[in-house]
C-alpha cells in the first residue's frame, strides 16, 4: 500500500459554477484536474462518499480521517463499526475563536 495524504471532496455539480463565483475559487478547474469529484443531483449521496472512503482505504495506508458528524452520522457509525478510526470535526464557528487581524 502507498502512504500519502489525500482529501477528496464530493461537490454537487449543478451549483459548482455559482459557488466558484461566490467564493472566487475555480471549482470547475479543480474538478477537471481531479482535485474534487462533482456528483450529479442537488445533494451529495453519502453512500457514494462512504464507498469512496472505503476504496481509498483499500488503495492507501489510511490511518484515520475526520469529518463533520452532523453531515453523515449514519456513515460515521458504519465506518466505526467496521474498525475505521474516525474523528469528529465539527465545522462551526464559535465565540471562542479570535477575531481576524485588523
DSSP file (Angstrom, degrees, kcal/mol; ACC not computed):
  #  RESIDUE AA STRUCTURE BP1 BP2  ACC     N-H-->O    O-->H-N    N-H-->O    O-->H-N    TCO  KAPPA ALPHA  PHI   PSI    X-CA   Y-CA   Z-CA
    1    1 A X              0   0    0      0, 0.0     2,-0.3     0, 0.0    59,-0.2   0.000 360.0 360.0 360.0 152.8    0.0    0.0    0.0
    2    2 A X  B     -a   60   0A   0     57,-1.2    59,-2.5     2,-0.0     2,-0.6  -0.753 360.0-145.0 -97.1 143.3    1.0    3.6   -0.6
    3    3 A X        +     0   0    0     -2,-0.3     2,-0.3    57,-0.2    59,-0.1  -0.944  40.6 130.0-111.8 119.9    1.1    6.2    2.2
    4    4 A X        -     0   0    0     -2,-0.6     2,-0.2    57,-0.1    -2,-0.0  -0.969  58.5-100.0-162.3 147.7    0.1    9.7    1.2
    5    5 A X        +     0   0    0     -2,-0.3     2,-0.3    57,-0.0    57,-0.0  -0.512  45.4 175.0 -70.1 142.1   -2.2   12.5    2.5
    6    6 A X        +     0   0    0     -2,-0.2     2,-0.2     2,-0.1    -2,-0.0  -0.975  18.6 179.9-151.9 133.2   -5.4   12.6    0.4
    7    7 A X        -     0   0    0     -2,-0.3     2,-0.1    28,-0.1    -2,-0.0  -0.652  11.1-171.9-137.6  80.1   -8.5   14.7    0.9
    8    8 A X        -     0   0    0     -2,-0.2     2,-0.5    28,-0.1    28,-0.2  -0.438   8.0-156.1 -71.1 147.2  -11.2   14.1   -1.8
    9    9 A X        -     0   0    0     26,-0.5    28,-3.2    -2,-0.1     2,-0.5  -0.991   7.6-146.0-124.7 127.5  -14.2   16.4   -1.8
   10   10 A X  E     -b   37   0B   0     -2,-0.5     2,-0.4    26,-0.2    28,-0.2  -0.788  24.0-169.9 -86.6 132.8  -17.6   15.5   -3.2
   11   11 A X  E     -b   38   0B   0     26,-2.4    28,-2.9    -2,-0.5     2,-0.5  -0.987  27.8-116.2-131.2 133.4  -19.2   18.5   -4.7
   12   12 A X  E >   -b   39   0B   0     -2,-0.4     3,-0.6    26,-0.2     4,-0.4  -0.553  27.6-149.2 -70.2 117.9  -22.7   19.0   -6.0
   13   13 A X  G >  S+     0   0    0     26,-2.8     3,-1.5    -2,-0.5     4,-0.4   0.866  84.3  60.0 -62.1 -44.8  -22.3   19.6   -9.7
   14   14 A X  G 3  S+     0   0    0     27,-0.7     3,-0.3    25,-0.3     4,-0.3   0.838 112.3  38.6 -58.8 -33.5  -25.2   21.9  -10.5
   15   15 A X  G <> S+     0   0    0     -3,-0.6     4,-2.5     1,-0.2    -1,-0.3   0.412  86.0 101.3 -95.4   3.2  -24.2   24.7   -8.1
   16   16 A X  H <> S+     0   0    0     -3,-1.5     4,-2.2    -4,-0.4    11,-0.3   0.883  82.0  47.5 -59.7 -43.2  -20.4   24.5   -8.7
   17   17 A X  H  > S+     0   0    0     -4,-0.4     4,-2.1    -3,-0.3    -1,-0.2   0.890 112.2  50.4 -66.9 -38.5  -20.2   27.5  -11.0
   18   18 A X  H  > S+     0   0    0     -4,-0.3     4,-2.6     1,-0.2    -2,-0.2   0.929 112.7  45.9 -63.8 -44.4  -22.3   29.6   -8.7
   19   19 A X  H  X S+     0   0    0     -4,-2.5     4,-3.1     1,-0.2     6,-0.3   0.859 109.0  56.6 -67.3 -34.1  -20.1   28.7   -5.7
   20   20 A X  H  X>S+     0   0    0     -4,-2.2     5,-1.5    -5,-0.3     4,-1.1   0.925 110.9  43.7 -61.7 -44.0  -16.9   29.3   -7.8
   21   21 A X  H  <5S+     0   0    0     -4,-2.1    -2,-0.2     2,-0.2     3,-0.2   0.939 117.0  46.0 -65.4 -47.2  -18.1   32.9   -8.5
   22   22 A X  H  <5S+     0   0    0     -4,-2.6    -2,-0.2     1,-0.2    -1,-0.2   0.913 121.9  35.6 -62.1 -45.1  -19.2   33.5   -4.9
   23   23 A X  H  <5S-     0   0    0     -4,-3.1    -1,-0.2     2,-0.2    -2,-0.2   0.539 102.3-127.6 -88.3  -7.8  -16.0   32.0   -3.3
   24   24 A X  T  <5 +     0   0    0     -4,-1.1     2,-0.4     1,-0.2    -3,-0.2   0.909  68.4 127.6  57.4  44.2  -13.7   33.3   -6.0
   25   25 A X      < -     0   0    0     -5,-1.5     2,-1.8    -6,-0.3     3,-0.3  -0.983  67.4-124.7-131.2 140.4  -12.3   29.7   -6.4
   26   26 A X     >  +     0   0    0     -2,-0.4     4,-2.3     1,-0.2     3,-0.2  -0.471  42.6 159.7 -87.1  69.0  -12.1   27.8   -9.6
   27   27 A X  H  > S+     0   0    0     -2,-1.8     4,-2.5   -11,-0.3    -1,-0.2   0.895  72.8  55.3 -58.5 -42.2  -14.0   24.7   -8.6
   28   28 A X  H  > S+     0   0    0     -3,-0.3     4,-2.2     1,-0.2    -1,-0.2   0.907 109.4  47.4 -59.0 -39.2  -14.7   23.6  -12.2
   29   29 A X  H  > S+     0   0    0      2,-0.2     4,-1.9     1,-0.2    -1,-0.2   0.913 109.9  52.7 -66.2 -41.3  -11.0   23.7  -12.9
   30   30 A X  H  <>S+     0   0    0     -4,-2.3     5,-3.0     1,-0.2     6,-0.8   0.894 109.2  50.4 -59.6 -38.8  -10.3   21.7   -9.7
   31   31 A X  H ><5S+     0   0    0     -4,-2.5     3,-1.6     1,-0.2    -1,-0.2   0.925 108.9  50.7 -65.1 -43.4  -12.9   19.1  -10.9
   32   32 A X  H 3<5S+     0   0    0     -4,-2.2    -1,-0.2     1,-0.3    -2,-0.2   0.817 111.7  48.6 -62.4 -30.2  -11.2   18.9  -14.3
   33   33 A X  T 3<5S-     0   0    0     -4,-1.9    -1,-0.3    -5,-0.1    -2,-0.2   0.305 116.8-116.4 -92.7   8.5   -7.8   18.3  -12.5
   34   34 A X  T < 5S+     0   0    0     -3,-1.6    -3,-0.2     2,-0.2    -2,-0.1   0.749  80.8 123.1  63.9  27.9   -9.5   15.6  -10.3
   35   35 A X  S   <S+     0   0    0     -5,-3.0   -26,-0.5     1,-0.2     2,-0.3   0.781  80.8  23.1 -84.7 -29.3   -8.9   17.5   -7.1
   36   36 A X  S    S-     0   0    0     -6,-0.8     2,-0.6    -9,-0.2    -2,-0.2  -0.929  78.7-131.8-129.9 158.0  -12.7   17.4   -6.3
   37   37 A X  E     -b   10   0B   0    -28,-3.2   -26,-2.4    -2,-0.3     2,-0.2  -0.914  17.1-145.9-115.3 108.5  -15.3   15.0   -7.6
   38   38 A X  E     -b   11   0B   0     -2,-0.6     2,-0.4   -28,-0.2   -26,-0.2  -0.488  15.2-160.3 -70.1 140.7  -18.5   16.5   -8.9
   39   39 A X  E     -b   12   0B   0    -28,-2.9   -26,-2.8    -2,-0.2   -25,-0.3  -0.948  18.6-113.5-121.2 143.4  -21.6   14.5   -8.2
   40   40 A X  S    S+     0   0    0     -2,-0.4     3,-0.3   -28,-0.2     2,-0.1  -0.289  74.2  36.1 -71.3 159.3  -24.9   14.7  -10.1
   41   41 A X  S    S-     0   0    0      1,-0.2   -27,-0.7   -29,-0.1    -2,-0.1  -0.320  97.2 -71.5  94.9-177.1  -28.1   16.0   -8.4
   42   42 A X  S    S+     0   0    0    -29,-0.1     2,-0.3    -2,-0.1    -1,-0.2   0.393 109.8  41.0-100.9   2.6  -28.8   18.6   -5.8
   43   43 A X  S    S-     0   0    0     -3,-0.3     2,-0.3   -32,-0.1   -32,-0.1  -0.994  85.2-104.8-148.0 151.1  -27.3   16.8   -2.8
   44   44 A X        -     0   0    0     -2,-0.3     2,-0.8   -34,-0.1     3,-0.1  -0.602  32.3-130.9 -75.4 132.8  -24.3   14.6   -2.0
   45   45 A X    >>  -     0   0    0     -2,-0.3     4,-1.7     1,-0.2     3,-0.7  -0.776  12.6-158.1 -85.9 111.4  -25.1   10.9   -1.8
   46   46 A X  H 3> S+     0   0    0     -2,-0.8     4,-2.7     1,-0.3     5,-0.2   0.742  90.9  62.5 -67.7 -22.1  -23.4    9.8    1.5
   47   47 A X  H 3> S+     0   0    0      2,-0.2     4,-2.2     1,-0.2    -1,-0.3   0.893 105.0  48.0 -64.5 -38.1  -23.4    6.2    0.2
   48   48 A X  H <> S+     0   0    0     -3,-0.7     4,-2.2     2,-0.2    -2,-0.2   0.898 111.7  49.6 -67.1 -41.2  -21.1    7.4   -2.6
   49   49 A X  H  X S+     0   0    0     -4,-1.7     4,-2.4     2,-0.2    -2,-0.2   0.935 111.2  49.1 -62.7 -46.4  -18.9    9.2   -0.1
   50   50 A X  H  X S+     0   0    0     -4,-2.7     4,-2.4     1,-0.2    -2,-0.2   0.905 111.0  49.5 -61.4 -41.6  -18.7    6.1    2.2
   51   51 A X  H  X S+     0   0    0     -4,-2.2     4,-2.5     1,-0.2    -1,-0.2   0.886 109.3  52.6 -65.6 -37.3  -17.8    3.9   -0.8
   52   52 A X  H  X S+     0   0    0     -4,-2.2     4,-2.5     2,-0.2    -2,-0.2   0.918 109.7  49.1 -61.8 -43.5  -15.1    6.4   -1.8
   53   53 A X  H  X S+     0   0    0     -4,-2.4     4,-2.2     2,-0.2    -2,-0.2   0.928 111.8  48.3 -61.4 -45.6  -13.6    6.3    1.7
   54   54 A X  H  X S+     0   0    0     -4,-2.4     4,-1.5     1,-0.2    -2,-0.2   0.901 111.5  50.3 -63.0 -40.9  -13.6    2.5    1.7
   55   55 A X  H  X S+     0   0    0     -4,-2.5     4,-1.7     1,-0.2    -1,-0.2   0.906 110.7  49.3 -62.9 -42.1  -11.9    2.4   -1.8
   56   56 A X  H  X S+     0   0    0     -4,-2.5     4,-3.0     1,-0.2    -1,-0.2   0.876 107.6  54.3 -65.4 -37.0   -9.2    4.9   -0.6
   57   57 A X  H  < S+     0   0    0     -4,-2.2     5,-0.3     1,-0.2    -1,-0.2   0.827 108.6  49.7 -66.1 -30.8   -8.6    2.8    2.5
   58   58 A X  H  < S+     0   0    0     -4,-1.5    -1,-0.2    -5,-0.2    -2,-0.2   0.849 118.2  39.2 -72.4 -34.5   -8.0   -0.2    0.2
   59   59 A X  H  < S+     0   0    0     -4,-1.7   -57,-1.2    -5,-0.1     2,-0.2   0.832 120.5  36.0 -84.3 -34.8   -5.6    1.8   -2.0
   60   60 A X  B  < S-a    2   0A   0     -4,-3.0     2,-1.7   -59,-0.2   -57,-0.2  -0.726  86.3-103.5-121.4 165.1   -3.7    3.8    0.6
   61   61 A X        -     0   0    0    -59,-2.5     2,-0.5    -2,-0.2    -4,-0.1  -0.561  49.0-178.5 -85.5  71.6   -2.4    3.3    4.2
   62   62 A X        +     0   0    0     -2,-1.7     3,-0.1    -5,-0.3   -57,-0.0  -0.626  13.2 178.2 -78.4 122.6   -5.2    5.4    5.7
   63   63 A X        -     0   0    0     -2,-0.5    22,-0.3     1,-0.4     2,-0.3   0.800  62.6 -27.7 -96.1 -33.7   -4.7    5.6    9.4
   64   64 A X        -     0   0    0     20,-0.1    -1,-0.4     2,-0.0     2,-0.3  -0.968  54.6-158.0-167.1 170.2   -7.7    7.8   10.3
   65   65 A X  E     -c   86   0C   0     20,-1.5    22,-2.6    -2,-0.3     2,-0.3  -0.980   7.9-143.8-154.6 162.0   -9.9   10.5    8.9
   66   66 A X  E     +c   87   0C   0     -2,-0.3     2,-0.3    20,-0.2    22,-0.2  -0.952  21.6 158.4-130.6 147.3  -12.2   13.3   10.2
   67   67 A X  E     -c   88   0C   0     20,-1.5    22,-1.7    -2,-0.3     2,-0.5  -0.978  50.3 -79.4-159.5 166.0  -15.4   14.7    9.1
   68   68 A X    >>  -     0   0    0     -2,-0.3     3,-1.3    20,-0.2     4,-0.6  -0.555  33.9-153.2 -71.4 116.6  -18.4   16.7   10.4
   69   69 A X  T 34 S+     0   0    0     -2,-0.5     3,-0.4     1,-0.3     4,-0.3   0.719  90.3  66.3 -66.0 -20.3  -20.6   14.3   12.2
   70   70 A X  T 34 S+     0   0    0      1,-0.2     3,-0.3     2,-0.2    -1,-0.3   0.795 100.1  51.1 -69.7 -26.5  -23.7   16.4   11.6
   71   71 A X  T <4 S+     0   0    0     -3,-1.3    -1,-0.2     1,-0.2    -2,-0.2   0.646 128.8   9.4 -88.9 -15.1  -23.4   15.7    7.8
   72   72 A X     X  +     0   0    0     -4,-0.6     4,-2.6    -3,-0.4    -1,-0.2  -0.132  63.4 153.8-159.8  56.5  -23.2   11.9    7.9
   73   73 A X  H  > S+     0   0    0     -4,-0.3     4,-2.4    -3,-0.3     5,-0.2   0.860  81.3  51.4 -61.9 -35.9  -23.9   10.3   11.3
   74   74 A X  H  > S+     0   0    0      2,-0.2     4,-2.3     1,-0.2    -1,-0.2   0.910 112.0  47.1 -66.8 -40.3  -25.0    7.0    9.8
   75   75 A X  H  > S+     0   0    0      2,-0.2     4,-2.4     1,-0.2     5,-0.2   0.918 111.1  52.1 -64.6 -43.6  -21.9    6.8    7.6
   76   76 A X  H  X S+     0   0    0     -4,-2.6     4,-2.3     1,-0.2    -2,-0.2   0.925 110.9  47.3 -57.7 -47.0  -19.7    7.7   10.6
   77   77 A X  H  X S+     0   0    0     -4,-2.4     4,-2.6     1,-0.2    -1,-0.2   0.921 111.6  50.2 -63.1 -45.3  -21.3    4.9   12.7
   78   78 A X  H  X S+     0   0    0     -4,-2.3     4,-1.1     1,-0.2    -1,-0.2   0.897 112.1  46.8 -61.6 -41.8  -21.0    2.3    9.9
   79   79 A X  H  <>S+     0   0    0     -4,-2.4     5,-2.3     2,-0.2    -1,-0.2   0.905 113.1  49.2 -67.6 -41.4  -17.3    3.1    9.3
   80   80 A X  H ><5S+     0   0    0     -4,-2.3     3,-1.9     1,-0.2    -2,-0.2   0.910 107.8  54.1 -64.1 -41.7  -16.5    3.0   13.1
   81   81 A X  H 3<5S+     0   0    0     -4,-2.6    -1,-0.2     1,-0.3    -2,-0.2   0.797 105.3  54.9 -62.6 -27.4  -18.3   -0.4   13.4
   82   82 A X  T 3<5S-     0   0    0     -4,-1.1    -1,-0.3    -3,-0.2    -2,-0.2   0.342 127.4 -99.1 -88.5   6.6  -16.1   -1.7   10.7
   83   83 A X  T < 5S+     0   0    0     -3,-1.9     2,-0.2     1,-0.3    -3,-0.2   0.517  72.5 145.2  94.8   6.0  -13.0   -0.7   12.6
   84   84 A X      < -     0   0    0     -5,-2.3     2,-0.8    -6,-0.1    -1,-0.3  -0.560  52.4-123.7 -77.1 142.3  -12.0    2.6   10.9
   85   85 A X        +     0   0    0    -22,-0.3   -20,-1.5    -2,-0.2     2,-0.4  -0.783  39.8 178.0 -86.1 109.5  -10.6    5.3   13.2
   86   86 A X  E     -c   65   0C   0     -2,-0.8     2,-0.5   -22,-0.2   -20,-0.2  -0.949  15.9-159.6-120.8 132.2  -12.9    8.3   12.6
   87   87 A X  E     -c   66   0C   0    -22,-2.6   -20,-1.5    -2,-0.4     2,-0.4  -0.940  18.3-130.1-112.8 129.6  -12.6   11.6   14.4
   88   88 A X  E     +c   67   0C   0     -2,-0.5     2,-0.4   -22,-0.2   -20,-0.2  -0.626  27.3 178.1 -76.2 131.7  -15.5   14.0   14.6
   89   89 A X        -     0   0    0    -22,-1.7     2,-0.1    -2,-0.4    -2,-0.0  -0.841  17.3-149.1-137.7  97.5  -14.6   17.5   13.5
   90   90 A X        -     0   0    0     -2,-0.4     2,-0.8   -22,-0.1   -22,-0.1  -0.403   6.6-143.0 -69.9 141.4  -17.4   20.0   13.6
   91   91 A X        +     0   0    0     -2,-0.1     2,-0.3     2,-0.0    -1,-0.1  -0.599  56.1 121.1-104.0  69.7  -17.3   22.8   11.0
   92   92 A X        -     0   0    0     -2,-0.8     2,-0.4     0, 0.0    -2,-0.0  -0.947  59.5-125.5-130.9 151.0  -18.8   25.6   13.1
   93   93 A X        -     0   0    0     -2,-0.3     2,-0.3     4,-0.0    -2,-0.0  -0.767  31.0-164.7 -90.9 141.9  -17.6   28.9   14.2
   94   94 A X    >   -     0   0    0     -2,-0.4     3,-1.5     1,-0.1     0, 0.0  -0.840  34.4-113.9-124.7 164.0  -17.6   29.6   17.9
   95   95 A X  T 3  S+     0   0    0     -2,-0.3    -1,-0.1     1,-0.3    -2,-0.0   0.715 112.0  68.9 -66.3 -19.5  -17.3   32.6   20.1
   96   96 A X  T 3  S+     0   0    0      2,-0.1    -1,-0.3     0, 0.0     2,-0.2   0.636  77.5 100.3 -76.2 -12.6  -14.0   31.3   21.4
   97   97 A X  S <  S-     0   0    0     -3,-1.5     2,-0.1     1,-0.1    -4,-0.0  -0.496  80.0-114.4 -73.9 144.0  -12.4   31.9   18.0
   98   98 A X        -     0   0    0     -2,-0.2    -1,-0.1     1,-0.1     3,-0.1  -0.388  30.8-102.9 -77.2 155.7  -10.3   35.0   17.8
   99   99 A X        -     0   0    0      1,-0.1    -1,-0.1    -2,-0.1     3,-0.1  -0.374  44.8 -93.6 -71.8 154.2  -11.2   37.9   15.6
  100  100 A X        -     0   0    0      1,-0.1    -1,-0.1    -2,-0.1     2,-0.0  -0.332  51.9 -90.2 -65.7 153.4   -9.4   38.4   12.3
  101  101 A X              0   0    0      1,-0.1    -1,-0.1    -3,-0.1    -3,-0.0  -0.321 360.0 360.0 -64.1 147.8   -6.4   40.7   12.4
  102  102 A X              0   0    0     -3,-0.1    -1,-0.1    -2,-0.0    -2,-0.1   0.452 360.0 360.0 -78.2 360.0   -7.1   44.4   11.7
